[in-house]
Amino acid sequence: PLKLTHDFLVVAGPDLYLVLANGTTPDKGALYLGKLKQATGSQTYDLPKGKDLSTYTTLLVWSKKEKRAVASAEWHMNSGGMMHQM
């Protein structure tokens, strides 16, 4: 699973999703992990089984409504990463 820690924080916004992508915007190959449960604090998301997640470079918090990233982090399959507000 993908675990966001207790110090996770993004600016609340409309229709926010966690997305694995290759760059600063999701393309047709992007993988939507799920709707963001809350803008702050610990939360866990299931990662799809049987999918090679090492091909992605970026984890985004993406606003579908506003069509923009509110935060991003480098994606490394086996390491925790900090989310960076944009």
C-alpha positions in Angstrom: 0.0 0.0 0.0 0.9 3.7 -0.3 1.0 5.3 3.1 0.8 9.1 3.6 2.2 10.0 7.0 0.7 12.1 9.8 2.5 15.2 8.5 1.0 15.0 5.0 -0.6 18.3 4.1 -1.9 19.8 0.9 -4.3 22.8 0.3 -7.8 21.4 0.2 -9.4 21.7 -3.2 -12.1 20.3 -5.4 -12.0 16.7 -6.7 -8.5 15.8 -5.6 -7.0 12.5 -6.7 -3.7 10.7 -6.1 -2.2 9.9 -9.5 1.0 8.2 -10.7 2.3 9.9 -13.8 5.4 10.7 -15.8 5.6 14.4 -15.5 3.5 17.3 -14.0 0.2 16.3 -15.6 -1.5 13.0 -16.1 -1.5 11.6 -19.6 -3.3 8.6 -21.1 -0.8 6.2 -19.3 -1.4 7.8 -15.8 -2.7 5.6 -13.0 -5.3 7.1 -10.7 -4.9 5.5 -7.3 -8.0 7.0 -5.8 -9.8 10.1 -4.5 -7.8 11.9 -1.8 -9.5 11.0 1.5 -8.5 14.2 3.3 -6.1 17.1 2.8 -4.1 16.4 5.9 -2.9 13.5 8.0 -2.2 9.8 7.7 -4.0 7.8 5.1 -3.4 4.6 3.1 -4.2 3.7 -0.5 -4.1 0.2 -2.1 -1.7 -0.1 -5.1 -2.8 -2.2 -8.0 -1.4 -5.8 -8.1 0.4 -7.0 -11.2 1.1 -3.5 -12.5 4.8 -2.3 -12.9 4.7 0.9 -10.8 8.5 1.5 -11.3 7.7 3.0 -14.8 6.2 6.1 -13.2 8.3 9.1 -12.1 5.8 11.4 -10.3 3.1 11.1 -7.6 0.6 13.9 -8.0 -2.3 15.3 -6.0 -4.4 16.2 -9.0 -7.5 18.4 -9.1 -9.8 16.9 -11.8 -12.1 19.9 -11.6 -9.3 22.5 -11.9 -7.1 20.3 -14.2 -4.0 21.1 -12.2 -1.6 19.5 -9.7 -1.8 20.9 -6.2 1.2 18.9 -5.0 3.8 16.5 -6.5 6.6 14.3 -5.4 9.2 12.1 -7.1 8.0 8.5 -7.2 10.4 5.8 -6.1 8.7 2.4 -5.7 10.4 1.5 -2.4 11.0 4.7 -0.7 8.9 7.3 1.1 8.8 10.7 -0.4 7.8 14.2 0.6 4.9 15.8 -1.2 5.7 19.3 -2.5 3.0 21.9 -2.8 2.9 23.6 -6.1 
